[in-house]
Amino acid sequence: MGRLAALILALAALASPAIAQPARTANVEAQLHSSRAAIAPGERFTVALRQTIRESWHTYWRNPGAAGEPTEIAWRLPPGWTASEIRWPTPHAIPFETLINYGYSEEVLLPVDLIAPANARSGQNITLNAHATWVVCSNICVFEEGDLSLPLRVEAQGRDDPVWGPRIAAAVAALPTPFDANGPLRARVTHGQPPRLSIALPGETLGDPYFFPYSRDTIDPSAPQNPSFGSAGISFDLVGGVDEHIGAAPLSGVVAFTDAAGSARAFEVIAEPGEPLANTSGARSLEAPGLDAVALLAAAGLAFLGGLILNIMPCVLPVLSVKALSLAGGAHSGEARRHGVFYFAGVMATFLALAGVLVALRGAGAAIGWGFQLQAPWVNAALALLFFSIGLNLLGVFNLGGGVQNLGGRLSGRGGDAGAFFTGALAVVAATPCTAPFMAGAIGAALTQSAATTMVIFAALALGFALPMTALAFAPALQRMIPKPGAWMERAKQVLAFPMFGAAVWLAWVLAEQTGPLGVMALLAIAAALAFAIHVGRWGRVWLAIGLAALALTAVFAWRPLLGVENTRAIAWEVWSPARVEALRAEGRPVFVNFTAAWCVTCKVNEGATLASPRVRRAFEAAKVAMLQADWTNRDSTIANALAEHGRAGVPLYLYYAPRNGAPIVLPQILSEDLMLNLVEGGER
């Protein structure tokens, strides 16, 4: 019996090859998967390299953009087996500071086609081996690699893998549609200022279009593309990269967009030099066919419902709760109705002003949508400070209302009306980060229509948003449901301060995604200075002046990360080596060492925004600082050992050797002008 069981297990092992084991690194888990559980002789099939990527990290497309390196696979196959190049999925544009990179986050399947030899023996177990390398980046970039293997079985009749067959088939189906010279898709690239790529996409309604070139040197990946729409297609403005002669040769790449149903689509493009294609530009936002009366009414109705629901969204409810408290205090004073009118006017005016800005920006060529202003880091910072200030006000740290009333009795009434108006305006501003149910379709329709239709839909949205609070102000029965003023109001106000702080925290997180740690540091510094000015301002005019001066001084030093100012002057680096460092130190010179790589995003940001700063360069030149660069773009064991000596697995790493110090100063991964200036000045003292 025991021998029979052993025989069965042995046969099972022959029939079912072992499962491929993943290669795990610090930031990526990589594994090979086959679409077929068994391969027939001579069969063409697909294997996918699956990368499961650590949160907040990313790997790269075939053209990595501003920095990075694509994943590579070196196959070690049995005799007669062949493998194609990677068939690249459509990437995402990944912003980091002022740079744009192309790549993947979370998980990606990289398909590769393989062909089994026609003389492969049925019943044979084979193993496909490969060595994969990739660069993975977050605030630092790391070169990683792993050995991979995939056991497969050859059978007379191939069969699909029940798990990975469908997943790989879906990944292949989502690849950019290959270019067909005889198909309807045509493209031209035109030399000019700026060069223009025009693509005919008949019958398509596009959203979020983006062009990803195959060549790394063709365009500046970090420059805006300014998509422009026409009845027959789309055009992009292209800013030249290393290759400044765009339009003299064919341009190839992938154009990605979302269609009318909201599905992601992508086409391979091969643009021939020539004049722009007709009717592929003109409007910066594609206008869909005009809505008839029924469709317009439906869109306005959806907007109205979305506005109603927007009142209870987390970003809006705290503001409206404060307004409800003010009605509780004035419900029995006869002022509620007038305040309701001013609140309604504030909501309507702000929504229509926002719609007007959207229409103007759309006409000027910007690709914008609801909450577009939050794409500017300084706007997020300003809103965070506003919500922070409101929270302090609710906690009683300061009281603007009392100050206004002290100006004179005749202004107190106007102050209440103005307060109601600006509460409506503030509620709209607070609402822009949120999207309520029914809003998405209505806003999407509004942004593809004429200016008049856009204004009508936004007016319906404003009406729905303003109605609940306005109705509360005009309905005595609803007012009577509000408890009479008492100690509960003060407690409620203090509790509502914390959702305001929560909104500020969320906006700070958004700012971190846009600007990195430096932007958050700038925001927190300004918030601390603002709190100081508010606190001491209660002690008198002199203290108020001191507080405002501290706030202004903090803002002067902190503005840079919030606006993304950059410098691009090239730096003349010396090549790093341990011997060169020792020689320079023997001369008594300070030494700055930059461990970097062409694929390191953080390195490029620091080099462009801080190290190339005129102030930093002048300070380094005055102090005769030697600037050495250790380029780890290609693997170098000497550089790898130096990184390991300082506890680093990747770049960037920055070292500063002061003239009279033995050990180097290890600098942060994110550099600033002040840090570098203080470093040099401190080392010279």
JOQUILIN-V497107 format. One record per residue. N is the residue number from 1. RES is the residue in one small letter. PSI is psi in radians with two decimals (999 if undefined). BURIAL is b if it has 9 or more other C-alpha atoms within 8 Angstrom, else e. D_FIRST is the distance of its C-alpha to the first C-alpha in whole Angstrom. Layout:
N;RES;PSI;BURIAL;D_FIRST
N;RES;PSI;BURIAL;D_FIRST
//
This chain:
1;m;-0.73;e;0
2;g;-0.69;e;4
3;r;-0.66;e;5
4;l;-0.74;e;5
5;a;-0.71;e;6
6;a;-0.66;e;9
7;l;-0.73;e;10
8;i;-0.75;e;11
9;l;-0.67;e;13
10;a;-0.75;e;14
11;l;-0.67;e;15
12;a;-0.65;e;17
13;a;-0.63;b;19
14;l;-0.64;e;20
15;a;-0.51;e;21
16;s;1.78;e;22
17;p;2.82;b;25
18;a;2.74;e;25
19;i;2.42;e;28
20;a;2.43;b;32
21;q;2.43;e;33
22;p;2.76;b;36
23;a;2.09;b;39
24;r;2.24;b;41
25;t;-3.01;b;45
26;a;-0.44;e;47
27;n;-0.20;b;48
28;v;2.41;b;46
29;e;2.13;b;42
30;a;2.42;b;41
31;q;2.52;b;38
32;l;2.43;b;38
33;h;2.51;b;37
34;s;2.47;b;36
35;s;-0.29;b;37
36;r;2.31;b;35
37;a;-0.50;b;31
38;a;2.50;b;31
39;i;2.30;b;34
40;a;2.62;b;35
41;p;2.34;b;37
42;g;0.06;b;40
43;e;2.51;b;40
44;r;2.24;e;42
45;f;3.06;b;41
46;t;2.32;b;42
47;v;2.48;b;40
48;a;2.34;b;42
49;l;1.95;b;42
50;r;2.19;b;42
51;q;2.07;b;45
52;t;1.99;b;44
53;i;2.40;b;48
54;r;2.52;b;49
55;e;2.38;e;51
56;s;0.16;e;55
57;w;2.89;b;54
58;h;2.64;b;54
59;t;-3.06;b;53
60;y;2.70;b;55
61;w;3.11;b;56
62;r;-0.64;b;57
63;n;1.91;b;60
64;p;-0.13;b;60
65;g;-2.36;b;64
66;a;-0.53;b;66
67;a;2.86;b;63
68;g;3.12;b;60
69;e;2.46;b;57
70;p;2.76;b;55
71;t;2.46;b;51
72;e;2.56;e;50
73;i;2.13;e;47
74;a;1.92;e;46
75;w;2.52;b;43
76;r;1.63;e;41
77;l;2.72;b;40
78;p;2.78;e;38
79;p;2.34;e;40
80;g;-0.29;e;42
81;w;2.46;b;41
82;t;2.66;e;44
83;a;2.49;b;45
84;s;-3.14;e;48
85;e;2.91;e;50
86;i;2.37;e;49
87;r;1.86;e;51
88;w;2.20;b;52
89;p;2.82;b;52
90;t;2.23;b;56
91;p;-3.14;e;57
92;h;2.60;e;59
93;a;2.12;e;62
94;i;1.85;e;61
95;p;2.51;b;65
96;f;1.98;b;65
97;e;-2.09;b;69
98;t;0.10;b;71
99;l;2.71;b;68
100;i;2.26;b;66
101;n;2.84;b;62
102;y;2.18;b;60
103;g;-2.71;b;56
104;y;2.57;b;53
105;s;2.90;b;52
106;e;-1.42;b;49
107;e;2.48;b;47
108;v;2.50;b;47
109;l;2.13;b;45
110;l;1.75;b;47
111;p;2.54;b;45
112;v;2.30;b;45
113;d;2.33;b;45
114;l;2.67;b;42
115;i;2.21;b;42
116;a;2.54;b;39
117;p;2.61;b;40
118;a;-0.42;e;40
119;n;0.26;e;38
120;a;2.38;b;35
121;r;2.17;e;32
122;s;2.41;b;30
123;g;-0.01;b;26
124;q;2.45;b;28
125;n;2.24;b;27
126;i;2.86;b;31
127;t;2.22;b;32
128;l;2.17;b;36
129;n;2.56;b;38
130;a;2.71;b;41
131;h;2.06;b;43
132;a;2.47;b;45
133;t;2.56;b;49
134;w;2.77;b;51
135;v;2.30;b;54
136;v;2.34;b;53
137;c;2.59;b;56
138;s;-1.98;e;58
139;n;-0.38;e;61
140;i;2.86;b;59
141;c;2.42;b;58
142;v;2.33;b;55
143;f;2.17;b;53
144;e;2.84;b;49
145;e;2.87;b;47
146;g;2.59;b;43
147;d;2.31;b;40
148;l;2.62;b;38
149;s;2.61;b;35
150;l;1.84;b;33
151;p;2.39;b;30
152;l;2.80;b;30
153;r;2.38;b;28
154;v;2.23;b;30
155;e;2.80;b;30
156;a;-0.58;b;32
157;q;2.03;e;33
158;g;2.79;b;33
159;r;2.63;e;33
160;d;2.65;b;34
161;d;2.17;b;33
162;p;-0.44;e;33
163;v;-0.93;e;34
164;w;-0.31;b;37
165;g;-0.96;b;38
166;p;-0.66;b;40
167;r;-0.74;e;41
168;i;-0.64;b;42
169;a;-0.69;b;44
170;a;-0.68;e;46
171;a;-0.71;b;47
172;v;-0.70;e;48
173;a;-0.49;e;50
174;a;-0.07;e;52
175;l;2.69;b;53
176;p;2.38;b;57
177;t;2.17;e;58
178;p;2.62;e;58
179;f;2.38;b;62
180;d;1.97;e;63
181;a;-0.43;e;66
182;n;0.05;e;67
183;g;3.14;e;66
184;p;-0.32;e;68
185;l;2.06;b;68
186;r;2.70;b;71
187;a;2.57;b;72
188;r;2.56;b;74
189;v;2.24;b;75
190;t;2.21;b;79
191;h;2.43;b;81
192;g;-2.96;e;83
193;q;1.60;e;84
194;p;2.91;e;81
195;p;2.67;b;79
196;r;2.37;b;77
197;l;2.11;b;74
198;s;2.33;b;74
199;i;2.25;b;72
200;a;2.06;b;72
201;l;1.31;b;70
202;p;2.40;e;71
203;g;0.13;e;70
204;e;2.43;e;68
205;t;1.95;e;69
206;l;2.57;b;68
207;g;2.55;b;67
208;d;0.89;e;67
209;p;2.59;b;67
210;y;2.45;b;66
211;f;2.21;b;66
212;f;1.88;b;64
213;p;2.62;b;65
214;y;-0.66;b;63
215;s;2.37;e;65
216;r;-0.48;b;65
217;d;0.00;e;69
218;t;-0.92;b;70
219;i;2.87;b;71
220;d;1.91;b;71
221;p;-0.33;b;68
222;s;-0.06;b;70
223;a;2.56;e;73
224;p;2.53;e;73
225;q;-0.25;b;73
226;n;1.10;b;75
227;p;2.40;b;74
228;s;2.38;b;76
229;f;2.63;b;76
230;g;3.11;b;78
231;s;-0.34;e;77
232;a;0.05;b;75
233;g;-2.59;b;73
234;i;2.64;b;73
235;s;2.67;b;75
236;f;2.43;b;74
237;d;2.28;b;76
238;l;2.31;b;75
239;v;2.23;b;76
240;g;2.56;b;75
241;g;-2.25;b;73
242;v;-0.71;e;73
243;d;1.89;b;74
244;e;0.13;e;78
245;h;0.86;e;78
246;i;2.32;b;76
247;g;-0.20;b;77
248;a;-0.26;e;78
249;a;2.83;e;74
250;p;2.59;b;71
251;l;2.20;b;70
252;s;2.68;b;66
253;g;-2.73;b;64
254;v;2.31;b;62
255;v;2.18;b;64
256;a;2.56;b;62
257;f;3.03;b;64
258;t;2.46;b;63
259;d;-3.02;b;64
260;a;-0.46;b;65
261;a;-0.02;e;62
262;g;0.14;e;61
263;s;2.50;e;59
264;a;2.32;e;58
265;r;2.76;b;59
266;a;2.48;b;60
267;f;2.47;b;61
268;e;2.42;b;61
269;v;2.34;b;65
270;i;1.79;b;67
271;a;2.22;b;71
272;e;2.58;b;73
273;p;2.50;b;77
274;g;-3.08;e;79
275;e;2.65;e;81
276;p;2.54;b;79
277;l;2.50;b;78
278;a;2.53;e;80
279;n;0.61;b;80
280;t;0.23;b;77
281;s;3.05;b;79
282;g;-0.98;e;82
283;a;2.38;b;80
284;r;-0.16;b;78
285;s;2.18;b;76
286;l;2.14;b;75
287;e;2.15;b;77
288;a;2.93;e;75
289;p;2.50;e;77
290;g;2.54;e;80
291;l;2.39;e;79
292;d;3.14;e;80
293;a;-0.72;e;82
294;v;-0.77;e;79
295;a;-0.67;e;76
296;l;-0.71;b;79
297;l;-0.70;e;79
298;a;-0.75;e;75
299;a;-0.73;b;75
300;a;-0.67;b;78
301;g;-0.74;b;76
302;l;-0.70;b;73
303;a;-0.72;b;75
304;f;-0.81;b;76
305;l;-0.72;b;73
306;g;-0.69;b;72
307;g;-0.71;b;75
308;l;-0.85;b;75
309;i;-0.50;b;71
310;l;-0.43;b;72
311;n;-0.47;b;74
312;i;0.16;e;71
313;m;2.62;b;69
314;p;-0.52;e;68
315;c;-0.25;b;71
316;v;-0.66;b;73
317;l;-0.71;b;73
318;p;-0.70;b;74
319;v;-0.78;b;78
320;l;-0.52;b;78
321;s;-0.66;b;78
322;v;-0.71;b;81
323;k;-0.68;b;83
324;a;-0.64;b;82
325;l;-0.67;b;83
326;s;-0.60;e;86
327;l;-0.60;b;87
328;a;-0.61;b;86
329;g;-0.41;b;89
330;g;0.13;b;91
331;a;-0.46;b;90
332;h;0.21;e;93
333;s;-0.04;e;96
334;g;0.05;e;96
335;e;-0.14;b;95
336;a;-0.73;b;92
337;r;-0.76;b;93
338;r;-0.72;e;94
339;h;-0.63;b;91
340;g;-0.69;b;89
341;v;-0.78;b;91
342;f;-0.62;b;91
343;y;-0.80;b;87
344;f;-0.76;b;87
345;a;-0.68;b;89
346;g;-0.75;b;87
347;v;-0.87;b;84
348;m;-0.78;b;85
349;a;-0.72;b;87
350;t;-0.72;b;84
351;f;-0.77;b;82
352;l;-0.61;b;85
353;a;-0.71;e;85
354;l;-0.73;e;82
355;a;-0.69;b;81
356;g;-0.71;b;85
357;v;-0.73;e;83
358;l;-0.78;b;80
359;v;-0.76;b;82
360;a;-0.77;e;84
361;l;-0.66;b;81
362;r;-0.73;b;79
363;g;-0.46;b;83
364;a;-0.10;e;83
365;g;0.09;b;79
366;a;2.45;b;77
367;a;1.74;b;74
368;i;2.95;e;74
369;g;-2.97;e;72
370;w;2.30;e;72
371;g;0.36;e;72
372;f;-0.57;e;74
373;q;-0.36;e;76
374;l;-0.11;b;73
375;q;-0.25;e;72
376;a;2.11;e;75
377;p;-0.67;b;74
378;w;-0.51;e;77
379;v;-0.77;b;77
380;n;-0.73;b;74
381;a;-0.74;b;75
382;a;-0.73;e;79
383;l;-0.69;b;77
384;a;-0.74;b;75
385;l;-0.62;b;78
386;l;-0.84;e;80
387;f;-0.62;b;77
388;f;-0.76;b;77
389;s;-0.71;b;81
390;i;-0.70;b;80
391;g;-0.75;b;78
392;l;-0.67;b;80
393;n;-0.73;b;83
394;l;-0.51;b;81
395;l;-0.10;b;81
396;g;0.21;e;84
397;v;-0.62;b;85
398;f;2.88;b;87
399;n;1.76;e;89
400;l;-0.58;e;91
401;g;-0.77;e;92
402;g;-0.68;e;94
403;g;-0.69;e;96
404;v;-0.76;b;97
405;q;-0.55;b;98
406;n;-0.24;e;100
407;l;-0.36;e;102
408;g;2.60;e;104
409;g;-0.55;e;104
410;r;-0.32;e;105
411;l;-0.18;b;101
412;s;-0.71;b;99
413;g;-0.78;e;99
414;r;-0.63;e;98
415;g;-0.68;b;95
416;g;-0.73;b;94
417;d;-0.78;b;94
418;a;-0.67;b;93
419;g;-0.71;e;90
420;a;-0.75;b;89
421;f;-0.84;b;89
422;f;-0.36;b;87
423;t;-0.74;b;84
424;g;-0.75;b;84
425;a;-0.75;b;84
426;l;-0.67;b;81
427;a;-0.70;b;79
428;v;-0.76;b;79
429;v;-0.74;e;78
430;a;-0.45;b;75
431;a;-0.36;b;74
432;t;-0.52;b;73
433;p;-0.21;e;70
434;c;2.64;e;69
435;t;2.03;b;68
436;a;2.81;b;68
437;p;2.54;e;66
438;f;-0.31;b;68
439;m;-0.69;b;70
440;a;-0.83;b;68
441;g;-0.72;b;69
442;a;-0.80;b;72
443;i;-0.70;b;73
444;g;-0.72;e;71
445;a;-0.74;b;73
446;a;-0.68;b;76
447;l;-0.05;b;75
448;t;0.17;b;75
449;q;-3.12;b;79
450;s;2.92;b;82
451;a;-0.70;e;84
452;a;-0.77;e;85
453;t;-0.69;b;82
454;t;-0.77;b;81
455;m;-0.66;b;83
456;v;-0.79;b;83
457;i;-0.70;b;79
458;f;-0.59;b;80
459;a;-0.68;b;83
460;a;-0.69;b;80
461;l;-0.76;b;78
462;a;-0.69;b;81
463;l;-0.79;b;82
464;g;-0.64;b;78
465;f;-0.70;b;78
466;a;-0.37;b;82
467;l;-0.85;b;82
468;p;-0.83;b;80
469;m;-0.63;b;82
470;t;-0.71;b;85
471;a;-0.66;b;85
472;l;-0.64;b;84
473;a;-0.49;b;88
474;f;-0.19;b;89
475;a;1.82;e;88
476;p;-0.61;e;90
477;a;-0.69;e;87
478;l;-0.61;e;84
479;q;-0.64;b;87
480;r;-0.32;e;87
481;m;-0.28;e;83
482;i;2.25;e;83
483;p;2.62;e;84
484;k;2.70;e;87
485;p;2.56;e;88
486;g;-2.90;e;87
487;a;-0.45;e;85
488;w;-0.53;e;81
489;m;-0.73;b;83
490;e;-0.72;e;83
491;r;-0.74;e;79
492;a;-0.73;e;78
493;k;-0.76;b;80
494;q;-0.66;b;78
495;v;-0.69;e;75
496;l;-0.26;b;75
497;a;-0.55;b;76
498;f;-0.60;b;72
499;p;-0.57;b;71
500;m;-0.79;b;74
501;f;-0.65;b;72
502;g;-0.71;e;69
503;a;-0.68;b;70
504;a;-0.69;b;72
505;v;-0.75;b;68
506;w;-0.75;e;67
507;l;-0.58;b;69
508;a;-0.65;b;69
509;w;-0.75;b;65
510;v;-0.74;b;67
511;l;-0.65;b;69
512;a;-0.67;b;66
513;e;-0.55;e;64
514;q;-0.69;b;68
515;t;-0.18;b;69
516;g;-2.98;b;67
517;p;-0.57;e;67
518;l;-0.67;b;71
519;g;-0.71;b;72
520;v;-0.70;b;70
521;m;-0.72;e;72
522;a;-0.75;b;76
523;l;-0.80;b;75
524;l;-0.63;e;75
525;a;-0.77;b;78
526;i;-0.68;b;80
527;a;-0.72;b;78
528;a;-0.72;e;79
529;a;-0.64;b;83
530;l;-0.78;b;83
531;a;-0.68;b;82
532;f;-0.80;b;85
533;a;-0.71;b;88
534;i;-0.73;b;87
535;h;-0.88;b;87
536;v;-0.33;b;90
537;g;-0.34;b;92
538;r;-0.20;b;93
539;w;-0.14;e;95
540;g;3.03;e;97
541;r;-0.64;e;98
542;v;-0.80;e;98
543;w;-0.63;b;95
544;l;-0.73;b;94
545;a;-0.70;b;95
546;i;-0.78;b;93
547;g;-0.75;b;90
548;l;-0.62;b;91
549;a;-0.74;e;91
550;a;-0.69;b;88
551;l;-0.78;b;86
552;a;-0.73;e;88
553;l;-0.73;e;87
554;t;-0.75;b;84
555;a;-0.66;b;84
556;v;-0.68;e;85
557;f;-0.31;e;83
558;a;-0.04;b;80
559;w;-0.52;b;81
560;r;-0.88;e;79
561;p;-0.42;b;75
562;l;-0.24;b;76
563;l;-0.14;e;78
564;g;0.67;b;76
565;v;2.36;e;78
566;e;2.78;b;77
567;n;2.52;b;79
568;t;0.14;e;78
569;r;2.33;e;80
570;a;2.67;e;78
571;i;2.36;e;78
572;a;1.76;e;78
573;w;2.54;e;75
574;e;2.67;e;75
575;v;2.29;e;72
576;w;2.51;b;70
577;s;2.64;e;69
578;p;-0.64;e;69
579;a;-0.68;e;72
580;r;-0.67;e;74
581;v;-0.82;b;73
582;e;-0.67;e;75
583;a;-0.75;e;77
584;l;-0.66;b;79
585;r;-0.56;b;78
586;a;-0.49;e;80
587;e;-0.14;e;83
588;g;0.25;e;83
589;r;2.52;b;82
590;p;2.59;b;80
591;v;2.29;b;76
592;f;2.22;b;74
593;v;2.25;b;71
594;n;1.80;b;69
595;f;1.98;b;65
596;t;-3.13;b;65
597;a;2.67;b;63
598;a;-0.44;b;64
599;w;0.12;b;61
600;c;1.96;b;62
601;v;-0.84;b;63
602;t;-0.67;b;65
603;c;-0.79;b;66
604;k;-0.65;b;68
605;v;-0.82;b;69
606;n;-0.71;b;71
607;e;-0.65;b;72
608;g;-0.64;b;74
609;a;-0.48;b;75
610;t;-0.99;b;76
611;l;-0.49;b;76
612;a;0.03;b;78
613;s;2.36;b;80
614;p;-0.67;e;84
615;r;-0.76;e;84
616;v;-0.75;b;81
617;r;-0.74;b;82
618;r;-0.72;e;86
619;a;-0.73;b;85
620;f;-0.71;b;83
621;e;-0.71;e;85
622;a;-0.64;e;88
623;a;-0.01;b;86
624;k;0.79;e;85
625;v;2.20;b;81
626;a;2.27;b;79
627;m;1.91;b;76
628;l;2.53;b;73
629;q;2.21;b;70
630;a;1.81;b;67
631;d;1.97;b;65
632;w;0.38;b;61
633;t;-0.76;e;61
634;n;2.59;e;59
635;r;2.37;e;57
636;d;2.04;e;59
637;s;-0.56;e;57
638;t;-0.76;e;61
639;i;-0.72;b;61
640;a;-0.70;b;57
641;n;-0.67;e;58
642;a;-0.69;e;61
643;l;-0.79;b;60
644;a;-0.60;b;57
645;e;-0.48;e;60
646;h;0.34;e;61
647;g;0.47;e;58
648;r;2.50;b;58
649;a;-0.17;e;55
650;g;3.13;b;57
651;v;2.73;b;61
652;p;2.73;b;63
653;l;2.29;b;64
654;y;2.22;b;68
655;l;2.44;b;70
656;y;2.12;b;73
657;y;1.87;b;75
658;a;2.69;b;78
659;p;-0.62;b;81
660;r;0.19;e;81
661;n;2.58;e;77
662;g;-1.05;e;75
663;a;2.57;e;71
664;p;2.75;b;71
665;i;2.16;e;71
666;v;2.06;e;68
667;l;2.82;b;69
668;p;2.86;e;67
669;q;-0.42;b;65
670;i;2.08;e;68
671;l;2.73;b;72
672;s;2.79;e;75
673;e;-0.84;b;78
674;d;-0.72;e;80
675;l;-0.82;e;77
676;m;-0.70;b;78
677;l;-0.77;b;81
678;n;-0.62;e;81
679;l;-0.86;e;79
680;v;-0.78;b;81
681;e;-0.70;e;84
682;g;-0.64;e;82
683;g;-0.37;b;82
684;e;-0.27;e;85
685;r;999;e;87
//
